[in-house]
Amino acid sequence: MMRVMKNSVSIRQQGCITVVTLDRPEVRNAVDAVTARELHAAFMAFDADDQARVAVFHGAHGHFCAGWDLQAGARLAQQVEPGQAGPLSGLEFSPDDCVAPGPLGPMGPSRLLLSKPVIAAVSGAAVAGGMELALWCDMRVMEEDAYFGVFCRRFGVPLIDGGTVRLPRLIGMGHAMDLILTGRKVQAVEALQMGLCNRVVPTGQALDAALALAQQLCDFPQATMRADRLSAYTQWDQPLPQALHQEWQRGKQCIADGLQGALRFAAGSGRHGKF
């Protein structure tokens, strides 16, 4: 089943998997204001869908996303009169707004904290804001000729979709500063080495590999997986005792599921690390 949201974002259901496709081939899937709203709505719909367990996010026509649409930005800049509010003033928010699921970001879903995992299938360019969208995802499956890069460094466009927050948390401050300050291109092999992606696959296979990974996640007991995922995301700003207590509070609600899993193990299921 396919649901089309205007022209640049589509949603397809594949069993328990929601496939969100960014499709603006004329600009390598760069995101303008309309597309940002469509992406935000697509992932909000995924999070609210009780039948959907995992989302796969990818770009059509060989590229993940080339970032914020600078042509659209140039048109915005020409429309702003002296003394008027800036073109992105409607995206202002406070820390109190960043409760689940989260407000609209310049690239769309970048301020959302969903209750379920999203896997990025990265082909071609995932640069500038497109790299930030990939960082927003829980995991990244990358084709061998795909690449990341803070390419917006060349034009003075800031990272305002979580790049300065998620990148250091994901790969450490040293690697993050290298990428943020230089804006250099990062190919798949290096991305895998520094932890910027989770899997590298042959060209043309990222979507299929991401779907296979998503199906693996769909097959696990969902409440426990989601509790562990959310605990990992929300522990960053907490002292160790509070973080451990939060982990316990979420995890104890899933102990009954774990006991059922123990019964399956005792009956012979899943031995020796088999899934």
C-alpha positions as CSV (number, residue, x, y, z in Angstrom):
1,M,0.0,0.0,0.0
2,M,1.3,3.4,-1.0
3,R,0.3,6.7,0.5
4,V,1.6,9.8,-1.3
5,M,2.0,13.0,0.6
6,K,2.0,15.7,-2.1
7,N,4.9,15.1,-4.6
8,S,8.2,14.7,-2.7
9,V,7.5,12.2,0.1
10,S,5.8,8.9,-0.1
11,I,5.0,6.2,2.5
12,R,4.7,2.5,1.7
13,Q,3.8,-0.2,4.1
14,Q,5.7,-3.5,3.8
15,G,4.3,-5.7,6.6
16,C,5.4,-4.2,9.9
17,I,7.9,-1.9,8.1
18,T,7.1,1.7,7.0
19,V,9.2,2.8,4.1
20,V,9.5,6.6,3.8
21,T,10.9,7.8,0.5
22,L,12.3,11.3,-0.3
23,D,11.8,12.0,-4.0
24,R,13.1,15.3,-5.4
25,P,15.5,14.1,-8.1
26,E,16.0,17.6,-9.6
27,V,17.8,18.7,-6.5
28,R,19.3,15.4,-5.3
29,N,16.5,15.1,-2.7
30,A,17.3,18.5,-1.1
31,V,14.6,19.6,1.3
32,D,12.6,22.8,1.1
33,A,10.0,24.0,3.6
34,V,7.2,22.1,2.1
35,T,9.2,18.9,2.0
36,A,10.3,19.4,5.6
37,R,6.6,19.5,6.6
38,E,5.9,16.4,4.6
39,L,8.7,14.4,6.2
40,H,7.7,15.5,9.7
41,A,4.1,14.4,9.0
42,A,5.3,11.1,7.5
43,F,7.3,10.1,10.6
44,M,4.6,11.4,13.0
45,A,2.1,9.1,11.1
46,F,4.6,6.2,11.4
47,D,4.9,6.7,15.1
48,A,1.2,6.8,15.6
49,D,0.6,3.6,13.5
50,D,0.1,0.7,15.9
51,Q,0.8,-1.8,13.0
52,A,4.2,-0.2,12.1
53,R,7.2,-1.4,14.1
54,V,10.3,0.0,12.2
55,A,10.7,2.7,9.5
56,V,13.2,2.7,6.7
57,F,14.1,6.1,5.4
58,H,15.7,6.5,2.0
59,G,16.1,8.8,-1.0
60,A,15.0,7.9,-4.5
61,H,17.1,8.1,-7.7
62,G,20.5,7.3,-6.2
63,H,20.9,9.9,-3.5
64,F,19.8,10.0,0.2
65,C,19.6,13.8,0.6
66,A,21.8,16.7,-0.5
67,G,20.7,18.9,2.5
68,W,18.7,22.0,2.7
69,D,17.5,23.3,-0.7
70,L,19.8,26.3,-1.2
71,Q,17.9,27.4,-4.3
72,A,14.8,27.7,-2.1
73,G,16.9,29.4,0.5
74,A,18.0,32.0,-2.0
75,R,14.4,32.7,-3.0
76,L,13.5,33.2,0.7
77,A,16.4,35.6,1.2
78,Q,15.2,37.7,-1.7
79,Q,11.7,37.9,-0.3
80,V,12.7,39.1,3.2
81,E,12.4,42.9,3.6
82,P,14.7,44.9,6.0
83,G,13.4,44.7,9.5
84,Q,11.3,41.6,8.8
85,A,11.7,38.3,10.8
86,G,14.2,35.8,9.4
87,P,13.0,33.2,7.0
88,L,13.1,30.4,9.6
89,S,11.6,32.4,12.5
90,G,8.5,30.1,12.4
91,L,10.8,27.2,13.5
92,E,11.7,28.8,16.9
93,F,11.2,26.5,19.9
94,S,12.2,26.1,23.5
95,P,13.8,23.2,25.3
96,D,10.4,22.6,26.9
97,D,9.0,21.9,23.4
98,C,11.4,19.0,22.9
99,V,9.2,16.4,24.5
100,A,8.2,13.3,22.6
101,P,7.6,13.3,19.8
102,G,9.0,16.9,19.2
103,P,8.5,20.0,17.0
104,L,9.1,20.6,13.4
105,G,12.8,21.1,12.4
106,P,14.2,23.0,9.4
107,M,14.8,19.6,7.7
108,G,11.5,18.2,9.0
109,P,11.8,15.3,11.6
110,S,15.1,16.3,13.1
111,R,13.6,17.4,16.5
112,L,11.4,14.3,16.9
113,L,12.1,11.6,19.5
114,L,10.0,8.8,18.2
115,S,9.0,5.7,20.1
116,K,10.2,3.3,17.4
117,P,13.4,2.8,15.4
118,V,14.2,4.4,12.0
119,I,16.9,3.0,9.8
120,A,18.5,5.1,7.1
121,A,19.3,3.5,3.7
122,V,22.0,5.8,2.4
123,S,23.0,5.9,-1.2
124,G,24.9,8.7,-3.0
125,A,25.0,12.0,-1.2
126,A,24.0,12.3,2.4
127,V,25.5,15.8,3.0
128,A,24.8,18.9,5.1
129,G,21.2,18.7,6.3
130,G,21.0,15.3,4.6
131,M,23.7,14.0,6.9
132,E,21.8,15.4,9.8
133,L,18.7,13.5,8.8
134,A,20.9,10.3,8.6
135,L,22.3,11.1,12.1
136,W,18.7,11.4,13.4
137,C,18.0,7.8,12.4
138,D,18.9,5.0,14.8
139,M,21.0,3.1,12.4
140,R,22.6,3.8,9.0
141,V,23.1,1.2,6.2
142,M,25.4,2.8,3.6
143,E,26.3,1.8,0.0
144,E,30.0,1.5,-0.7
145,D,30.1,4.6,-3.0
146,A,27.9,6.7,-0.8
147,Y,29.3,9.6,1.2
148,F,28.7,12.0,4.1
149,G,30.0,15.5,4.6
150,V,29.2,18.8,6.2
151,F,29.2,20.4,2.7
152,C,27.2,23.4,4.0
153,R,30.5,24.6,5.6
154,R,31.3,26.2,2.2
155,F,28.3,28.5,2.2
156,G,28.1,29.4,5.9
157,V,24.9,27.4,6.5
158,P,24.9,26.2,10.1
159,L,24.1,22.8,11.4
160,I,20.7,23.4,13.0
161,D,19.1,19.9,12.7
162,G,21.0,18.2,15.4
163,G,24.4,17.8,13.7
164,T,26.5,19.5,16.4
165,V,24.7,17.4,19.0
166,R,24.3,13.9,17.5
167,L,27.7,13.8,15.6
168,P,29.9,14.1,18.7
169,R,27.7,11.7,20.6
170,L,27.9,9.2,17.8
171,I,31.6,9.3,16.8
172,G,33.3,11.3,19.6
173,M,34.5,14.9,19.7
174,G,37.7,14.4,17.8
175,H,36.2,12.9,14.7
176,A,33.2,15.3,15.0
177,M,35.4,18.4,15.1
178,D,37.3,17.2,12.0
179,L,34.1,16.8,10.0
180,I,32.3,19.9,11.4
181,L,35.2,22.3,10.9
182,T,36.5,21.0,7.5
183,G,33.3,19.9,5.9
184,R,35.3,17.2,4.1
185,K,33.8,14.3,2.3
186,V,33.6,11.0,4.2
187,Q,33.4,7.8,2.1
188,A,31.7,4.7,3.3
189,V,34.8,2.7,4.4
190,E,35.9,5.6,6.7
191,A,32.4,6.2,7.9
192,L,32.2,2.5,9.0
193,Q,35.6,2.8,10.8
194,M,34.6,5.8,12.8
195,G,31.1,4.5,13.6
196,L,29.3,7.0,11.4
197,C,27.4,4.1,9.7
198,N,26.6,0.6,10.9
199,R,26.7,-1.4,7.7
200,V,28.3,-1.0,4.3
201,V,26.7,-2.9,1.3
202,P,27.3,-3.0,-2.4
203,T,26.0,-0.1,-4.5
204,G,22.3,-0.4,-5.1
205,Q,21.6,-2.6,-2.1
206,A,21.2,-0.2,0.8
207,L,17.4,-0.3,0.7
208,D,17.1,-4.1,0.6
209,A,19.7,-4.4,3.3
210,A,17.9,-1.8,5.5
211,L,14.6,-3.6,4.9
212,A,16.2,-6.9,6.0
213,L,17.6,-5.3,9.1
214,A,14.2,-3.7,9.9
215,Q,12.5,-7.0,9.6
216,Q,15.0,-8.4,12.1
217,L,14.0,-5.7,14.5
218,C,10.3,-6.3,13.8
219,D,10.7,-9.9,14.9
220,F,12.0,-9.0,18.4
221,P,9.7,-8.5,21.5
222,Q,8.8,-4.8,20.8
223,A,8.1,-3.4,24.3
224,T,11.5,-4.4,25.6
225,M,13.4,-3.2,22.6
226,R,11.6,0.2,22.7
227,A,12.2,0.6,26.4
228,D,16.0,-0.1,26.0
229,R,16.2,2.2,23.0
230,L,14.5,5.1,24.8
231,S,16.6,4.6,27.9
232,A,19.7,4.9,25.8
233,Y,18.5,8.1,24.2
234,T,17.4,9.8,27.4
235,Q,20.3,9.0,29.7
236,W,22.8,11.5,28.2
237,D,22.1,14.5,30.5
238,Q,21.6,12.5,33.7
239,P,24.0,11.6,36.5
240,L,24.7,7.8,36.6
241,P,22.4,7.0,39.6
242,Q,19.4,8.8,37.9
243,A,20.2,7.1,34.5
244,L,20.4,3.7,36.1
245,H,17.1,4.3,37.9
246,Q,15.4,5.4,34.7
247,E,16.7,2.3,33.0
248,W,15.2,0.2,35.8
249,Q,11.9,2.0,35.7
250,R,11.5,1.3,32.0
251,G,13.0,-2.2,32.0
252,K,10.9,-3.6,34.9
253,Q,7.8,-3.1,32.9
254,C,9.2,-5.7,30.4
255,I,10.4,-8.3,32.9
256,A,7.3,-10.5,32.2
257,D,8.2,-10.5,28.5
258,G,11.7,-11.5,29.5
259,L,10.5,-14.4,31.5
260,Q,8.4,-15.7,28.6
261,G,11.6,-15.4,26.6
262,A,13.4,-17.5,29.2
263,L,10.8,-20.2,28.7
264,R,11.4,-20.2,25.0
265,F,15.1,-20.5,25.6
266,A,14.6,-23.4,28.0
267,A,12.5,-25.1,25.3
268,G,15.4,-24.8,22.8
269,S,14.8,-21.6,20.9
270,G,17.6,-19.1,20.1
271,R,20.5,-21.2,21.4
272,H,24.2,-20.2,20.7
273,G,23.3,-16.7,19.6
274,K,20.9,-17.8,16.8
275,F,18.1,-15.3,15.9
